[in-house]
């Protein structure tokens, strides 16, 4: 592990903790004595999302995060709760153990989780996910909620 400050190749681990993403290590450079943090994560196999039109694209957690955060924009839900929810959804996707997953399955997972946290965010997400065309679609979802 090279020091990010002086590029020295030797460091010692001063603290080690588990984190949701893997193992977090606090290190100290043996040359310049500065401290830095490294993370060790398990490399996951690639999962492809099968879209409604049959196209396949690599699962991108940043797209998932962007969509969910858009639904919760200006809502009174903490970023920690949103991040935890996104992490749990990703874990569910990977635990399925499949190399391909339909976008509708991901949409259903996200919808259920958002609905538990905030009804307005759920309606926002559903309007995009279900591709609402007119006010009748909104009324139908509002009655469900």
N, C-alpha and C positions, 0 to 999 in steps of 0.2 A: 504494500500500500504506500503510494507516494504522498508525501506531505503536500497539501495544496499551497503552502506558503513558501517553502524552500526546495521542494521537490526531492527531499531526502527519502531514501527507500526504507528506512527503519523507523518503526513507531511501536509504542506499547499500548495495550488496551487498559484503560483506567476504570471503565465501567461497561457493563454489558446488560442489556434489558431486552425483553421480547416486546414487540409492538405489533399492531394489527397487520402491518406489511411484512414483517419478518423479524430479524434481529437487529437491534440498534447497538452500535459500539461507539463509545467515546474513546478517542485515541489521543496520545501525546507524542509529538515528534521527538525523537531522541537527539536531534541536532539543535533545532531552534526552540524546542520546549513549548511550542504553541499547540493548542488542542483543536481537534476537529472531530466531526461525527461521520460515521459510515453506516450504511444499512446493507444487510444481506437478505435477499429475497429468493424465494423459490421461483424458478423460471417456469411459467405455465405454458402448456401447449396452446397453440393458436386455435381459436374458435371462429368459425365463420357464421355470419348472420344471413339467413335466407330471407330476402325481401319479398313483399307481396307480388312483385312482378317476376319473381324467379331469380333475380340477380343475387349473387353472393358477394359479401364483402367482409373483410376482417373485423371482428368485434373490436370496437374502440370505446374504451371506458370514458374517454373525454366527451364523446358524443352523448353518452348516457348522462354524464354529469351536467353537461350544458342544457339538455332538455329538462332535467329535473330542476335545476337551479332556476331556469326560466319560469317554470310553473310556480315556484315559491317566491318569485321576485316580489318584494314589498309586503311579504306576509310575516306574521309574528312567530316564525319558527326559527330556532337557533341553527346556525351553520353546523354545529356539532351534530345535531339530530339529523340534518340532511346528509351530512357526510357519512354518518353511521348507517343510515338507510341505504345509501348508494353502495357502501361496502358490503352490506348484507345481501343486496341484490346481485352484486358481482359474484359473491361466494355461492349463491344459489345457482347461478349460471354455470360456474365452473364445476360445482358438485354434481351436476347432471352427467358429467363425464362424456359428453358428446362432442364431436368435432364440428357439428353444424347445429344451429338452433334457429327456429323460425322467429322472425321479428315479432309476430303476434304473441309468442310466449313471453318474450321480454317485456312487451307492452303491458300484458296482463299482470306480470310480477310488479312492475313499476306502478301501475294503476292501483292495485290493492294496497301497496305500501303508502302511497301518497294519500289515499282516501282515509287511512287511519290517522295520519298526521294533521291534515288540513283539507276541509271540504272545498274551499275556494280553489286551492292549488289543484285539487283533483279535477274540478270542472275545467280549469285552464288546460291541464294535461290532456284530459279526455277530448276536448274540442279539437286538439291537433291530432292526437293519436287515432281517434275515430273518424277524423276528417268530416266534421260537421259542415253541413251545407246551408242550413237555414235555422231560424229561431226555434222551430219545432224540435230539432235535435237537442238544443240547449234545455228546453222545457222538460224533455223526457229524462235527461240526466239529473236535472235539479229535483224532479219528483223522486228519482231513485235515492238520492242523497237525503 
